[in-house]
Amino acid sequence: MMSRKIVTLKKGLVANLKDARLGVVHVYRRSGEEDVVVLIAVMAEEEQEFSLKLGDTFKIREQLWKLDAVEDPGKGDWVVTFTEVAD
């Protein structure tokens, strides 16, 4: 059984994955909304950006990932956690 990967990023850091890079561009709340929005950039064959809310998924190459947690979203020192989703 293959274990799932977990990536935790602090502000300003980039994760170097097997054939790609993952970085958080911005963490914010839209005016009048409770949900936190996480804007990420994925650099694989080409750069892609995704706006995600907790529980949203996105693909890096053929692998599905999920936004699992955002700690301290209203502060400058946020921490974001992503988990690789099993096929």
N, C-alpha and C positions, 0 to 999 in steps of 0.2 A: 504494500500500500504506500502510495506517494504522499508525503506530508505537504500541506498547503503552505505557501509562503505568506508571511505577514511583513508589510513594509510600514514603518513608522517614520514620519518626516516632521522635523521641526522647521520653523521658518528659516528660509535661506538654504536648505539642504536639498540635494537631488539624489534619488536612488538610482544606482546603476544596476539594471537587471540584466538578464542573459544577453538579449539583443536589443535593448531599448533603455531609455532613461525616463524617469518620472519625476516631475517637480510640481509643487504647489505654487501657483501664481498669486492667489489671493483668497482670503477667508473673510466672509462678510455676511451681514443680514440685509435683505432688501427692506426698504422703508415699509413699515406696517406689517411685516411678516415675522413670525417666530422662527421659521426654519433657517438654519445656517446654510449658506451656499459656499461651495469650495470650487474654485476655478483651478484646473490642473492643466499641465502641458505634458504630452507624451511625445518623445522623440524616438521614432523607430525608422521606417522607410522614409517618412515625412513627419513633420510636426503637426500634431492635432491638439486642440483644446477642448475640454469638456467642462460644463457647469454641472456640478453634482450636489444633491442633497443626501443626507444620511440614508444608507440602504441602496442608493443607486449603483448600477453596474456600468462598466465600460470595458472595451477590449484593448489589450496591448498585443498586437499581432493576432494570434488565434486564441490567446488565453483571456478568460473573463476575470475581471477584478471587481471588488465591491468596496465602496466607501463605508467603513465600519464605525469610525469614531472621530469626533473633533473635540479636543480638550481646550478649554480657555479660548473660545472663539472670539470673545469681545476684547481680548488683550493682544498685545503685540507678540507674545511668546506662545502662540498656539502650537498644538501638536495634532497631526492628522494620521489616522491609521487606515491602511488598505489591506484587504485579504484576498488572496487568490481563491477563486471559486472553483470547486471541483467539477469536473466534466460529468 
